[in-house]
Amino acid sequence: MRWDELSKRVLGGKLPTYKQALGILESSDDDLLAVLDAAFAIRRHYFGRGVSIHVIRNAKSGLCSENCSFCSQSAVSDSDIPRYPMQSVEQILEGAREAHRLTAIRYCIVTSGRTPSEKDLATICEAARLIKREVPVQICTSLGLLSEEQAKRLKSAGVDRYNHNLESSERFYPSFCTSHAYKDRVATARIAKSAGLELCSGGLVGMGEDLQDRVKLAFALRDLDADSIPLNFLDPRPGTPLEGLPRLKPADCLRTLAMFRFVNPDKEIRIAGGREACIGSMQVLSLYAANSMFTVGYLTTPGQGYQADMDMIRHAGFVVTDIID
């Protein structure tokens, strides 16, 4: 396949077929740079060389009732992680101030659990209102399954975006989670969109899914019109049911990012959890497909560090997207 021709067709308004998307994942290591170059043509058209920086706040850690087998915070994990109840409004606000100091364009407030309690939702809404008054940063929340009323309250409080990952294909989903269904995640994604929130929804690759599952996820997110797509790469956590799985090879991660760019050409594609562990010294190549990244770590694992992230962006000739005035 001529990858440059495929990218030209995408830029001309003709999205790739399922077969073409699968072909990207099946391409050889010899084709890797050509695939990334073609993905970069699309990324550059829509986003130039900008990289938007996001910072996560783990506002409630552990204590989750759900059985997602990849997650160190789930009910089936005995991982050695911090476990604490909902943080205070002031703690969440201070996290937003720090995110702004780190040039983040978006501050992501995450809580563990199936769905937010009334008390936790009230805390998040109050924090969001204060952040909007003081800190020039966009707010994303990730609080689990939502009702329509909860989504509207978040929107009214000033939350800009809601994260709820599909994680994988509908076919593969029951192999790693049975305490809630794939359709529940789709329903929450739709509720967020209908409430006027931007939708952040992506997935986790490397759990034993096949290449077709990855393509199905990319197309499912396109069907949902996800505004932002974070891609996580499994770094198996000790104490979780998936701790014995091998990590993906860097080239497989990069091909996956490129495929998501082809299928969702004008959407924010973010390199998220596991990038340091799985992509390693080749991380910089991910910026040729992705236009967004987390810095200073994830929910329960650290990253490579803020300065290392900034150096990687700068040395490759990319620029940090301006923070909000």
Buried (B, 14 or more C-beta within 10 A) or exposed (E): BEBEEBBBBBEEEEBBEEEBBBBBBEBEEEBBEBBBBBBBBBBEEBBEBBBBBBBBBBBBBBBBEBBBBBBBBBBBBEBEBEBEEBBEBEEBBBBBBBBBEBBBBBBBBBBBBBBBBEEBBBBBBBBBBBBBEEBEBBBBBBBBBBEEEBBBBBBEBBBBBBBBBBBBBBEBBEEBBEBBEBEBBBBBBBBBBEBEBBBBBBBBBBBEBEBBBBBBBBBBBBEBEBBBBBBBBBBBBEEBBBBEBEBBBBBBBBBBBBBBBBBBBEBBBBBBBBBBBBBEEBBBBBBBBBBBBBBBBBBBBEBBEBEEBBEBBEEBEBEBBEBEE
